Amino acid sequence: MEVSQLYEAKTTGTKRTTTPAKANKPKTHNDYLAAVTEDKRAALQKLRKAIKAAAPKAEECISYQLPAFRLNGKFLVAYGPGANHCGFYPGSVGQAFKKELKGYDTSKGTVRFSADKPLPAVLVRKLVRLRIEEKG
Protein backbone atom coordinates (compact mmCIF):
# COMPACT_ATOMS: atom_id res chain seq x y z
CA MET A 1 0.00 0.00 0.00
CA GLU A 2 1.34 3.46 -0.90
CA VAL A 3 1.55 6.16 1.78
CA SER A 4 -1.21 8.13 0.03
CA GLN A 5 -3.43 5.04 0.16
CA LEU A 6 -2.66 4.59 3.83
CA TYR A 7 -3.56 8.21 4.52
CA GLU A 8 -6.76 7.84 2.50
CA ALA A 9 -7.63 4.65 4.38
CA LYS A 10 -7.05 6.47 7.65
CA THR A 11 -9.22 9.44 6.76
CA THR A 12 -12.04 7.41 5.20
CA GLY A 13 -12.10 4.80 7.93
CA THR A 14 -11.43 1.83 5.67
CA LYS A 15 -9.46 -1.06 7.12
CA ARG A 16 -5.69 -0.82 6.90
CA THR A 17 -2.76 -2.76 8.28
CA THR A 18 -0.43 0.14 9.08
CA THR A 19 -0.24 3.95 9.15
CA PRO A 20 2.26 6.32 7.56
CA ALA A 21 3.75 7.04 10.98
CA LYS A 22 4.46 3.36 11.52
CA ALA A 23 5.73 2.96 7.98
CA ASN A 24 8.34 5.71 8.61
CA LYS A 25 9.24 4.72 12.17
CA PRO A 26 12.84 5.81 12.90
CA LYS A 27 15.29 3.03 13.69
CA THR A 28 18.21 5.15 14.94
CA HIS A 29 18.76 8.38 16.84
CA ASN A 30 20.01 10.01 13.64
CA ASP A 31 16.84 9.00 11.77
CA TYR A 32 14.74 10.35 14.62
CA LEU A 33 16.58 13.67 14.86
CA ALA A 34 16.47 14.19 11.09
CA ALA A 35 12.70 14.62 11.36
CA VAL A 36 12.89 17.20 14.19
CA THR A 37 12.84 20.98 13.60
CA GLU A 38 16.29 22.54 13.37
CA ASP A 39 16.14 24.47 16.66
CA LYS A 40 15.00 21.45 18.67
CA ARG A 41 17.43 19.18 16.82
CA ALA A 42 20.39 21.32 17.91
CA ALA A 43 19.29 21.26 21.56
CA LEU A 44 18.61 17.52 21.47
CA GLN A 45 21.97 16.79 19.83
CA LYS A 46 23.72 18.66 22.67
CA LEU A 47 21.71 16.61 25.15
CA ARG A 48 22.61 13.37 23.34
CA LYS A 49 26.31 14.30 23.41
CA ALA A 50 26.19 14.97 27.18
CA ILE A 51 24.42 11.65 27.80
CA LYS A 52 27.04 9.79 25.76
CA ALA A 53 29.83 11.53 27.70
CA ALA A 54 28.33 10.42 31.02
CA ALA A 55 27.53 6.89 29.85
CA PRO A 56 29.99 5.94 27.10
CA LYS A 57 29.10 2.24 27.40
CA ALA A 58 25.37 2.87 26.98
CA GLU A 59 23.81 1.73 23.75
CA GLU A 60 21.46 3.90 21.71
CA CYS A 61 18.01 2.53 20.99
CA ILE A 62 14.48 3.66 20.25
CA SER A 63 12.16 2.93 23.17
CA TYR A 64 8.51 3.94 23.38
CA GLN A 65 9.06 5.83 20.11
CA LEU A 66 11.76 8.04 21.68
CA PRO A 67 15.53 8.06 21.33
CA ALA A 68 16.80 6.31 24.44
CA PHE A 69 19.86 4.70 25.98
CA ARG A 70 20.23 1.25 27.52
CA LEU A 71 23.01 0.12 29.79
CA ASN A 72 23.54 -3.60 30.34
CA GLY A 73 20.21 -4.22 28.65
CA LYS A 74 18.28 -1.92 31.02
CA PHE A 75 16.59 1.37 30.15
CA LEU A 76 18.71 4.31 31.27
CA VAL A 77 17.33 7.62 29.92
CA ALA A 78 15.44 9.00 26.93
CA TYR A 79 14.92 12.34 25.24
CA GLY A 80 12.74 13.85 22.54
CA PRO A 81 10.82 16.85 21.27
CA GLY A 82 7.43 17.98 22.48
CA ALA A 83 5.04 20.36 20.79
CA ASN A 84 6.45 23.41 22.59
CA HIS A 85 9.51 22.03 24.35
CA CYS A 86 12.22 19.40 24.42
CA GLY A 87 12.11 16.63 26.99
CA PHE A 88 14.68 14.68 28.94
CA TYR A 89 13.52 11.57 30.77
CA PRO A 90 16.05 10.56 33.45
CA GLY A 91 13.60 8.73 35.68
CA SER A 92 13.10 9.65 39.31
CA VAL A 93 16.69 10.91 39.80
CA GLY A 94 15.56 14.36 38.67
CA GLN A 95 14.01 14.84 42.11
CA ALA A 96 17.52 14.80 43.62
CA PHE A 97 18.44 17.89 41.58
CA LYS A 98 15.44 20.14 42.27
CA LYS A 99 17.66 23.12 43.09
CA GLU A 100 19.72 22.79 39.89
CA LEU A 101 16.56 22.24 37.82
CA LYS A 102 14.87 25.39 39.11
CA GLY A 103 13.69 27.36 36.10
CA TYR A 104 12.86 24.21 34.13
CA ASP A 105 9.46 22.55 33.99
CA THR A 106 9.79 19.25 35.83
CA SER A 107 7.61 16.38 36.94
CA LYS A 108 8.47 12.91 38.17
CA GLY A 109 10.83 11.46 35.62
CA THR A 110 10.65 14.40 33.20
CA VAL A 111 12.55 17.63 32.59
CA ARG A 112 11.13 19.96 29.94
CA PHE A 113 13.19 22.75 28.44
CA SER A 114 12.98 25.11 25.50
CA ALA A 115 15.31 24.74 22.54
CA ASP A 116 16.81 28.15 23.30
CA LYS A 117 17.50 27.23 26.95
CA PRO A 118 18.98 23.72 26.83
CA LEU A 119 19.97 21.82 29.94
CA PRO A 120 23.60 22.44 30.92
CA ALA A 121 25.81 19.50 29.92
CA VAL A 122 27.29 19.35 33.44
CA LEU A 123 23.82 18.86 34.93
CA VAL A 124 22.89 16.23 32.33
CA ARG A 125 26.05 14.29 33.14
CA LYS A 126 25.23 14.42 36.88
CA LEU A 127 21.69 13.17 36.25
CA VAL A 128 22.89 10.34 34.03
CA ARG A 129 25.62 9.27 36.47
CA LEU A 130 23.11 9.15 39.32
CA ARG A 131 20.77 7.15 37.10
CA ILE A 132 23.60 4.68 36.41
CA GLU A 133 24.18 4.30 40.16
CA GLU A 134 20.45 3.80 40.69
CA LYS A 135 20.28 1.07 38.04
CA GLY A 136 23.31 -0.67 39.58
RACOR-V270745 format. One record per pair of residues at least 6 apart in sequence whose C-alpha atoms are under 8 Angstrom apart, sorted by the first residue. I is the first residue (numbers start at 0). GAP is how many residues later the second one is. D is the distance in Angstrom with one decimal. If there is no record, write none. Layout:
I;GAP;D, I;GAP;D
This chain:
2;16;7.9, 2;17;5.8, 5;10;6.9, 5;12;7.2, 5;13;5.9, 5;14;6.4, 6;12;7.1, 6;13;6.8, 8;6;6.6, 8;7;6.3, 9;6;7.4, 9;9;7.4, 25;6;5.2, 25;36;7.8, 26;34;7.8, 26;35;6.6, 27;32;7.6, 27;33;6.6, 27;34;6.7, 27;39;7.5, 28;31;7.1, 28;32;7.2, 28;33;7.2, 28;38;5.5, 31;34;8.0, 31;35;7.1, 32;8;5.9, 32;11;7.9, 32;12;8.0, 33;7;7.7, 35;45;7.4, 38;76;5.9, 38;77;7.6, 39;41;6.7, 39;45;7.9, 39;46;6.7, 39;75;5.1, 41;73;7.7, 42;43;7.8, 42;72;5.4, 42;73;7.5, 42;75;5.8, 43;35;7.4, 43;36;7.0, 43;37;7.8, 43;42;7.3, 45;75;7.6, 46;71;7.8, 46;72;7.3, 46;74;6.9, 46;77;7.3, 47;31;8.0, 49;71;5.3, 49;72;7.7, 49;74;6.2, 49;75;6.0, 50;73;6.6, 50;74;6.2, 50;77;6.5, 51;6;7.2, 52;72;7.2, 53;71;5.0, 53;72;7.7, 53;74;6.2, 53;75;6.2, 54;73;7.1, 54;74;7.3, 54;77;8.0, 56;14;6.9, 57;11;5.9, 57;12;5.4, 57;13;4.6, 57;14;7.5, 58;10;5.4, 58;11;5.2, 58;12;6.3, 59;7;7.3, 59;8;5.9, 59;9;4.6, 59;10;6.5, 60;6;6.1, 60;7;5.3, 60;8;5.8, 60;9;7.0, 61;6;5.5, 61;7;7.9, 62;15;7.9, 65;12;6.5, 65;13;6.4, 65;14;6.0, 66;11;5.7, 66;12;5.8, 66;13;6.5, 67;7;7.5, 67;8;7.4, 67;9;5.7, 67;10;3.9, 67;11;6.4, 68;6;6.3, 68;7;5.4, 68;8;5.5, 68;9;6.2, 69;6;5.1, 69;7;7.4, 73;61;7.9, 75;14;7.1, 75;52;7.8, 75;55;6.8, 75;56;7.1, 75;59;7.7, 76;11;7.6, 76;12;5.6, 76;13;4.8, 76;14;7.0, 76;51;7.4, 76;54;8.0, 77;10;6.1, 77;11;5.0, 77;12;6.7, 78;7;7.6, 78;8;5.4, 78;9;4.4, 78;10;5.8, 79;6;5.9, 79;7;5.3, 79;8;6.7, 80;6;5.9, 83;30;7.4, 84;27;6.2, 84;28;5.5, 84;29;4.8, 84;30;6.7, 85;26;5.7, 85;27;5.3, 85;28;5.9, 85;29;6.4, 86;23;6.8, 86;24;5.7, 86;25;4.6, 86;26;6.4, 87;22;5.9, 87;23;5.2, 87;24;6.4, 88;20;5.5, 88;21;4.7, 88;22;6.4, 89;19;5.7, 89;20;6.6, 89;21;7.9, 89;37;6.8, 89;38;6.9, 89;41;6.9, 90;17;7.1, 90;18;3.9, 90;19;6.9, 90;40;7.5, 91;16;5.8, 91;17;4.7, 92;16;7.2, 92;34;6.5, 92;37;6.7, 92;38;6.2, 93;7;8.0, 93;14;7.3, 93;15;6.3, 93;16;7.4, 93;17;7.5, 93;33;6.7, 94;13;7.1, 94;14;8.0, 96;30;7.8, 99;23;7.5, 103;7;6.8, 103;8;6.2, 103;9;5.9, 104;6;6.0, 104;7;5.1, 104;8;6.7, 105;6;6.1, 112;6;7.0
